[in-house]
Amino acid sequence: MRLVSHLGVIVWGSIVLGMITTAQTALAQRSDPAAQTAVEQYVHGVAEQGRAPDQHGVWLQAETGGVLAHHQGTVPLPVASLTKVATTLAALQTWGANHQFVTLVEATGPIQDGVLRGDLIVQGSGDPFFVTEDAVALRQSLQELGLKRVTGKLIISGNFFMNFTTSPTLSGKSLKQVLSPAPPRPARKRQRASVPEPQGLTIAGPVEVVSFCPPTHASLVRHRSLTLFKILKRMNVHSNNAMAEMFTAALGGLPHMIQQAARAARVPADDLHLINGSGLGPQNQLSARTVCALFAGIQRLVTPAKLTVADVFPVAGLDRGTIRRRQIPAYTIVKTGTLRQVATLAGVMLTRTHGPVWFALINQGGNLWAFRSQQDALLQQLMERWGAADPPPVSFTPTSPLTDTSRNDILLRTKASGG
């Protein structure tokens, strides 16, 4: 028999270790009948807008483990971008909340009088959030080093991605456009005084993608990504599918991602019916209970780093992104999901009566806007009944700003750079 754990309830086969003797008994024990009534009314309402009641899933559970209410809560259903909760958990389990991806810039030849006589190499390590601003900062660091011109090529090695493009070739071309921008077109005579001079380097050769990094002469700059939890926050606020797929690939592929997420959530890997890490496609299916287990796993993982789930997911009233038009109770930490016939919402409500309450709402049908409105209304109704935690508990509030200082380390110093 297999040892299974769901949100602190340990099950051996059909036997539950502890005061609860069977999984069926655990599901039957509801500490808030009024919440169950509200859920049943909610399911009736969404069923009128979409598919039959058995095509909708709900799970409400207090942080202490008590099941407050549920409907089809253990049945796997399409969850859309709630899949990213699993991807988030797997990334945190693998690398830790404060991991940084390193992009290393090297040279194949010497730098003399500001001229690199050789190729400029950019070696990536899978940073899913290397964007134009990072490329500009990288250019400034190379200029601080004294570099003005590269006689050779721009070589891309390793997993280098830019602006959410997984193609190394396209990413390399985007990087070159920032490092070595084309000079501006000639301006009209009256406008010439205001035309800025080109601020980039000159890279004579083309972009070349290689499987193995060639021998290098010197390391120039080390670029460190945002810390992992800040990257995950951006991915989840905007539900960025490309970033989720980059993470899944960097984790070693979908099977490994599932194993890592299941281990951290303390659920069987068989409970994660996924075809990718982003949630694109109705074949990505989780039960509402499993979604809550994934969220709880994230809270456990980030707590030792003095972080909370609010540091990796949107917070109603503080963040925008996919929740900018929602009427979700303030300080509720959430993740949304949307497909053509699917609308989902999950996270944690901070209540006075039950403390933190994990929840997952999964709806199927055609009226997505109606589903979102009804999801928000259910949370508002429950919050009115339970009362909002005032102030919100520190263990569920954001602890770190998203801003960052410079993340470039100049490794080679020349006379031109003051070294």
Secondary structure, DSSP 8 states (H G I E B T S, - for coil): --EEEETTEEEETTEESSS--BHHHHHH--S-HHHHHHHHHHHHHHHHHSS-GGG-EEEEEETTS-EEEEESTTS-EE-GGGHHHHHHHHHHHHH-TT---EEEEEESS-EETTEESS-EEEEEE--TT--HHHHHHHHHHHHHHT--EESS-EEEEEE--BTTB--HHHHHHHHHHHHS--------GGGGGG-----S-EE-S-EEEESS----SEEEEEEE---HHHHHHHHHHHT-HHHHHHHHHHTTSHHHHHHHHHHHHTS-GGG-B-SSSS--STT-EE-HHHHHHHHHHHHHHHGGGT--GGGTS-BTTT--GGGTT----TT-EEEEEEETTEEEEEEEEEBSSSSEEEEEEEEESS-HHHHHHHHHHHHHHHHHHH-B-SS--GGGS--S-S-----EEE----GGGT-
